Amino acid sequence: MSDIPAPPRPLPVHVPLVTQPLGLLGSLRAARRNLLEILPELSVKQPIVSGKVGVRWHMLMDPEAIRQVLLDRVADYPKSDVTKNLLRPAIGESLFIAEGAHWRWQRRAAAPVFSHRHVTDLAPVMMRAAEQAANRIAGAEGRPVNVAEEMVRATYEVIADVTFSGGQMFDRDGVHRAIETYIASAGKVSFFDILGLPDWVPRPGRVFSGPVLKQMKAVADDAIATRRERPEGPEIPDLMDLLLAAQDPKTGRRMSDGELADNLLTFIVAGHETTALTLGWALYLCAFAPEIQEAAGEEARGVLQGRAATAEDVEALPLTRQIIDETLRLYPPAGIISRTAQKRDRLCGRDIRPGDTVILPIYALHRNRLLWEDADDFVPARFADRKAIARYSYLPFGDGPRICIGASFALQEAVIILATLLSRFRFTAIAGQQPAPVMILTLRPEGGVWLKASPRE
């Protein structure tokens, strides 16, 4: 009997990758259903994969080539037209979309908003959201809870409070519904996007989302006007205050009301959606690996002693942070990003021509067998020494000058909420109810993450 091999260890849910070329129409169908379904299996085995679907494309999984795109020649690889076409109707020429000089001055102006001091000052809002989420979960009294939905609610409460603190000037639920509606109706890749048609050609889904966009923009405009009329804000400045005061240190330029509105909407959409997804997937993985969950729960209980986590606790919760890091590896919210080459180049021995689409498939990069051992497995300990992780092999927040400006905010929020919940509950999976990783704009757990939560004694 000793010669019989042990059964293979089960793996967390993942997306089966493509083994045969899909063609143009097949790629379109896959992209509208789940963007990850266009990834070839070779993308987790090779440093580069190239092809042509409407336009020439190259998928990069080689850290040195990715460094060239994101850092060394960043001006030659602006964000792709597909990305801009999807997001510009909602967030205009904000920090996320803008290029060149227009991006640089906005980045310089906004950078102090996300300084360590300001992010730490906002921790009480995160603590309050963690407490409220714990109370709602406790209220289920052992019944199955869709923790993915709970995390969306918790992180939306955070972003709403840190953006518009101290006021009841807007319909939070209405704005949240508007964001969800926009992603559902307009966030899918259009046939026109794949063909590379210009932005002014109407996309049907985005035409139907027009009223939703007007509602979102009206909320931002009204909030800015109200704050300008009543400038006395909360004792601790919120994001609105900080953006109103922000100016380019080189030129002294401040954001216009239109630029403020676009950037506020960017932070509202990106600031809660991505962290909520990370927390939902993290709780799924904790239920998938009870021994890791138990260790993290004991760590959190020892540090927190029954209270919610604070910003000062984050450094004392290394396993909780490792779980967040490993979750971002397995289920990066931005699972695919793309750039459009402006000049001739050579990457991984391949010729890159102007107009080629250069795809950075973060989902595949994080599971590439050349870079990661046991790439599909949940192993938080691989992040015990973050310095051992090769740069440009792990990109949950991008890298280079356009690295996500809110990364420290998101990580602090995720650790505070996850540690608070793990200190109070044991989460267990429900047989037959597994989430499916589906990427439209972001990598979501389709069907939700349904778990049972039992209070820790």
C-alpha positions in Angstrom: 0.0 0.0 0.0 2.9 2.4 0.7 3.7 2.4 -3.1 0.3 3.9 -4.0 0.7 7.6 -4.7 -1.3 10.0 -2.6 -4.2 11.7 -4.3 -3.4 15.1 -5.8 -3.9 18.0 -3.4 -7.0 20.0 -4.4 -6.4 23.4 -5.8 -8.4 26.6 -5.4 -10.7 27.5 -8.3 -9.0 28.7 -11.4 -9.8 29.3 -15.1 -9.1 26.6 -17.7 -6.9 28.3 -20.3 -7.2 28.0 -24.0 -5.4 25.2 -25.9 -6.5 26.1 -29.4 -6.6 29.4 -31.3 -10.1 31.0 -30.9 -10.1 33.2 -34.0 -11.8 36.7 -34.1 -15.4 35.7 -33.4 -14.4 33.1 -30.8 -12.2 35.7 -29.0 -15.0 38.2 -29.0 -17.4 35.7 -27.5 -14.9 34.6 -24.9 -14.0 38.2 -24.0 -17.6 39.2 -23.4 -18.2 36.1 -21.3 -14.9 36.1 -19.3 -11.8 37.9 -20.4 -9.6 35.3 -18.8 -10.9 32.7 -21.3 -8.8 34.4 -24.1 -5.6 33.5 -22.3 -3.7 30.6 -23.9 -2.3 27.8 -21.8 1.1 28.7 -23.1 0.9 32.0 -21.1 1.6 30.1 -17.9 4.5 28.2 -19.5 6.3 30.7 -21.7 7.8 34.2 -21.4 5.9 35.5 -24.4 3.0 34.5 -26.7 2.1 36.4 -29.9 -0.7 36.2 -32.3 -3.2 38.3 -34.4 -6.9 38.8 -33.8 -7.8 42.0 -35.7 -4.5 43.5 -34.6 -1.1 42.0 -33.8 -0.8 41.2 -30.1 1.9 40.0 -27.7 1.4 38.6 -24.2 4.3 39.2 -21.9 5.1 37.1 -18.9 8.9 37.9 -18.7 9.8 40.3 -15.9 12.6 42.0 -17.8 10.3 42.7 -20.8 7.5 43.9 -18.5 10.0 46.2 -16.9 10.8 47.7 -20.3 7.1 48.3 -21.0 6.2 49.7 -17.5 9.3 51.6 -16.6 12.2 51.9 -19.1 10.0 52.9 -22.1 6.7 53.8 -20.5 6.1 56.7 -22.8 6.2 54.3 -25.8 3.5 52.0 -24.3 0.5 54.1 -23.3 -2.7 52.4 -22.1 -4.5 50.7 -24.9 -7.5 52.2 -26.8 -9.6 49.3 -25.5 -9.0 50.3 -21.9 -9.7 54.0 -22.6 -12.8 53.2 -24.6 -14.2 51.2 -21.7 -13.5 53.7 -18.9 -13.4 57.2 -20.4 -17.2 57.6 -20.5 -17.3 57.1 -16.7 -14.0 58.7 -15.5 -13.0 61.1 -18.3 -9.3 62.1 -18.5 -8.7 61.3 -14.9 -5.5 60.0 -13.4 -6.3 56.5 -14.5 -6.8 57.4 -18.2 -4.7 60.4 -18.8 -1.3 60.2 -20.6 1.8 62.3 -20.9 2.0 65.8 -19.4 -1.7 65.7 -18.4 -1.1 62.5 -16.4 2.1 63.7 -14.9 0.7 66.9 -13.3 -2.3 65.1 -11.9 -0.1 62.5 -10.4 2.2 65.1 -8.8 -0.8 66.9 -7.4 -2.6 63.8 -6.1 0.5 61.9 -4.6 0.4 63.7 -1.2 -3.3 62.7 -0.9 -2.2 59.0 -0.4 0.8 59.7 1.8 1.4 57.3 4.7 0.2 59.9 7.2 -3.1 60.6 5.4 -3.7 56.9 4.9 -3.1 56.2 8.6 -5.4 59.0 9.6 -8.2 57.3 7.6 -7.9 54.0 9.5 -10.7 54.7 11.9 -13.2 54.7 9.0 -11.9 51.2 8.0 -12.2 50.0 11.6 -15.8 51.1 11.7 -16.6 49.3 8.5 -14.9 46.2 9.8 -17.0 46.3 13.0 -20.2 46.8 11.0 -19.4 43.9 8.7 -18.6 41.7 11.7 -22.0 42.6 13.2 -23.9 41.8 10.0 -22.1 38.5 9.7 -22.9 37.7 13.4 -26.5 38.6 12.7 -26.8 35.7 10.2 -26.5 33.3 13.2 -24.8 30.5 11.3 -26.8 30.8 8.1 -24.8 31.0 4.8 -23.5 34.4 4.1 -22.4 35.8 0.7 -19.2 37.3 2.1 -18.3 38.7 -1.4 -21.4 40.9 -1.2 -20.6 41.8 2.4 -17.1 42.9 1.5 -18.5 45.1 -1.3 -20.8 46.8 1.2 -18.0 47.2 3.7 -15.5 48.7 1.3 -18.1 51.0 -0.2 -18.9 52.3 3.3 -15.1 53.1 3.6 -14.8 54.9 0.3 -18.0 56.8 0.8 -16.9 58.0 4.2 -13.3 58.9 3.3 -14.5 60.7 0.2 -17.6 62.5 1.5 -17.2 62.3 5.3 -19.6 64.2 7.6 -22.4 64.7 5.1 -25.5 62.9 3.9 -25.3 64.8 0.6 -25.7 61.8 -1.7 -27.6 58.6 -2.1 -24.9 56.0 -1.3 -27.0 53.0 -2.4 -28.0 54.8 -5.6 -24.4 55.6 -6.5 -23.4 52.0 -5.8 -26.2 50.7 -8.0 -25.1 53.1 -10.7 -21.5 51.8 -10.6 -22.7 48.2 -10.8 -25.0 49.0 -13.7 -22.3 50.7 -15.6 -19.9 47.8 -15.3 -22.6 45.3 -16.3 -23.9 47.3 -19.3 -20.8 49.0 -20.6 -17.8 47.2 -19.1 -17.7 44.3 -21.6 -15.4 44.4 -24.5 -17.1 45.4 -27.7 -16.6 44.0 -31.2 -15.6 47.5 -32.2 -12.9 47.6 -29.4 -11.3 44.4 -30.8 -11.3 45.8 -34.3 -9.7 49.0 -33.0 -12.4 51.4 -34.2 -12.1 54.9 -32.9 -13.7 56.1 -29.6 -16.4 58.2 -31.4 -18.0 55.1 -33.0 -20.9 54.4 -30.6 -20.7 51.1 -28.5 -24.3 49.8 -27.9 -23.8 48.9 -24.2 -22.3 52.3 -23.5 -25.1 54.1 -25.3 -27.6 52.4 -22.9 -25.5 53.3 -19.9 -25.8 57.1 -20.6 -28.4 57.8 -17.9 -26.4 55.9 -15.3 -23.3 58.0 -16.2 -25.2 61.2 -15.8 -26.3 60.1 -12.3 -22.8 59.3 -11.2 -21.3 62.5 -12.5 -24.2 64.6 -11.0 -23.4 63.1 -7.6 -19.7 64.1 -7.9 -20.5 67.6 -9.2 -23.1 68.3 -6.4 -20.6 67.0 -3.8 -17.9 69.3 -5.0 -20.2 72.3 -5.2 -21.5 71.7 -1.7 -18.1 71.4 -0.2 -17.0 74.6 -1.9 -20.0 76.4 -0.5 -19.4 75.0 3.0 -15.6 74.5 3.2 -15.6 73.5 6.8 -14.9 69.8 6.6 -14.3 67.1 9.1 -11.5 67.4 11.7 -9.4 64.9 9.8 -9.3 65.9 6.1 -11.1 63.4 3.8 -10.3 62.7 0.1 -12.5 65.5 -1.0 -10.6 68.0 1.2 -7.2 66.7 0.1 -8.1 66.8 -3.6 -9.5 70.3 -3.3 -6.3 71.4 -1.7 -4.0 69.5 -4.1 -1.8 71.3 -6.5 1.1 70.5 -8.8 4.3 71.3 -6.8 6.0 72.3 -10.1 3.4 74.6 -11.6 1.0 75.3 -8.8 -1.9 74.1 -11.0 -5.0 72.9 -9.2 -7.7 70.6 -10.5 -10.8 72.1 -12.2 -14.2 71.0 -10.9 -14.4 68.6 -13.9 -11.1 67.1 -13.2 -12.0 66.8 -9.5 -15.2 65.0 -10.4 -13.5 62.5 -12.7 -10.8 61.7 -10.1 -13.4 61.4 -7.3 -15.3 58.9 -9.4 -12.1 57.0 -10.2 -11.3 56.7 -6.5 -14.9 55.7 -5.7 -15.1 53.0 -8.4 -11.5 51.7 -8.0 -11.2 52.3 -4.3 -13.9 49.9 -3.2 -14.3 47.4 -6.0 -10.8 46.1 -6.0 -10.4 45.8 -2.3 -13.8 44.2 -1.9 -12.9 41.5 -4.5 -9.6 40.8 -2.7 -11.4 40.4 0.6 -14.0 38.1 -0.9 -11.4 35.9 -2.5 -9.3 35.9 0.7 -12.2 34.6 2.7 -12.9 31.9 0.1 -9.2 30.9 0.3 -9.3 30.9 4.2 -12.3 28.5 4.1 -10.5 26.4 1.4 -7.4 26.1 3.7 -8.7 25.8 7.3 -5.2 25.2 8.8 -4.0 28.6 7.4 -7.2 30.3 8.5 -6.8 28.9 12.0 -3.2 30.2 12.3 -4.3 33.6 11.0 -7.2 33.7 13.4 -5.0 32.9 16.3 -2.5 35.6 15.2 -5.4 38.2 15.0 -6.9 37.2 18.3 -3.5 37.5 20.1 -3.0 41.0 18.7 -6.5 42.4 18.8 -7.9 41.0 22.0 -11.5 41.4 20.8 -11.3 44.9 19.2 -11.1 45.9 15.6 -7.7 46.1 14.0 -6.0 49.5 13.7 -3.4 50.9 11.3 -0.8 50.4 14.1 -1.7 46.7 14.2 -0.9 46.0 10.5 2.8 45.4 11.1 2.0 42.9 13.9 -0.3 40.8 11.5 2.2 39.3 9.1 0.2 36.2 8.2 -2.9 38.2 7.5 -0.8 40.4 5.2 0.6 37.2 3.5 -2.9 35.9 2.9 -3.8 39.2 1.2 -0.6 39.1 -0.9 -1.2 35.5 -2.0 -4.9 36.3 -2.7 -3.7 39.2 -5.0 -1.4 36.7 -6.7 -4.1 34.1 -7.4 -7.0 36.5 -8.1 -5.6 39.9 -9.1 -8.5 42.3 -9.5 -7.0 43.7 -12.7 -6.3 40.3 -14.3 -5.3 41.7 -17.6 -3.9 45.1 -18.6 -2.8 46.2 -22.1 -0.7 48.8 -23.8 -0.4 50.0 -27.4 3.1 50.2 -28.9 4.0 53.6 -30.3 7.5 52.7 -31.6 9.4 49.8 -32.9 10.9 47.6 -30.1 12.1 44.2 -29.4 10.8 42.1 -26.4 11.8 38.6 -25.6 13.4 38.3 -29.1 10.1 39.4 -30.8 9.8 42.4 -33.1 7.2 44.9 -31.8 5.7 47.3 -34.4 3.8 50.5 -33.8 0.1 49.8 -33.3 0.7 46.3 -31.8 -1.2 45.5 -28.6 1.1 44.5 -25.8 -0.9 42.5 -23.2 0.3 42.0 -19.6 -1.9 39.1 -18.5 -1.4 39.5 -14.7 -3.5 36.4 -14.0 -1.1 34.3 -16.1 2.0 36.1 -15.0 1.1 35.2 -11.4 0.7 31.6 -12.3 3.6 31.2 -14.7 5.5 28.0 -14.0 8.8 29.7 -14.9 8.4 32.2 -12.1 6.3 30.4 -9.4 6.6 27.0 -7.7 3.2 25.3 -7.1 1.8 28.2 -9.1 -1.9 27.3 -8.8 -1.7 26.5 -5.0 -2.6 28.8 -2.1 0.7 29.3 -0.2 0.8 32.5 1.7 4.2 31.7 3.2 5.8 32.4 -0.2 5.4 36.1 0.9 7.1 35.7 4.2 10.1 37.5 2.6 8.7 39.9 0.1 12.2 40.9 -1.0 12.6 37.4 -2.4 9.8 38.0 -4.9 11.3 39.0 -8.2 10.2 42.5 -9.2 7.9 42.6 -12.2 6.8 39.0 -11.6 4.1 40.1 -9.1 2.0 43.1 -10.2 -1.3 43.3 -8.4 -1.0 47.1 -8.4 1.1 47.5 -11.6 4.5 49.0 -11.4 6.7 51.8 -12.7 5.6 55.5 -12.6 1.9 54.4 -13.1 1.8 52.0 -10.1 -1.6 52.3 -8.4 -1.6 55.5 -6.3 -3.9 53.9 -3.7 -2.0 50.7 -3.1 -1.1 51.5 0.5 -4.7 52.5 1.2 -6.0 49.3 -0.2 -3.5 47.1 1.7 -4.2 48.8 5.0 -7.9 48.5 4.5 -7.7 44.8 3.5 -5.6 43.8 6.5 -7.8 45.7 9.0 -11.0 44.2 7.7 -9.7 40.6 7.2 -7.9 40.5 10.6 -11.0 41.8 12.4 -13.2 39.1 10.8 -10.7 36.2 11.3 -10.3 37.1 15.0 -14.0 36.7 15.5 -15.2 33.9 13.1 -14.3 30.6 11.6 -15.4 30.5 8.0 -16.3 27.2 6.4 -17.2 26.3 2.8 -20.6 25.1 1.7 -20.5 21.9 -0.3 -21.2 22.4 -4.0 -21.0 26.2 -3.9 -17.7 27.4 -5.4 -17.2 30.8 -6.9 -16.2 31.0 -10.6 -13.4 33.5 -11.4 -14.9 35.7 -14.1 -13.2 38.9 -15.4 -15.2 41.7 -17.1 -13.5 44.8 -15.9 -12.3 43.2 -12.7 -11.9 39.6 -11.6 -15.1 38.7 -9.7 -16.3 35.5 -8.0 -19.3 34.8 -10.1 -22.1 33.3 -8.0 -20.7 34.9 -4.8 -18.6 33.5 -2.0 -21.1 31.7 0.2 -19.7 30.6 3.6 -20.8 29.8 7.1 -19.4 31.9 9.9 -19.1 30.4 13.4 -18.1 32.6 16.3 -14.7 31.9 17.8 -14.9 31.0 21.5 
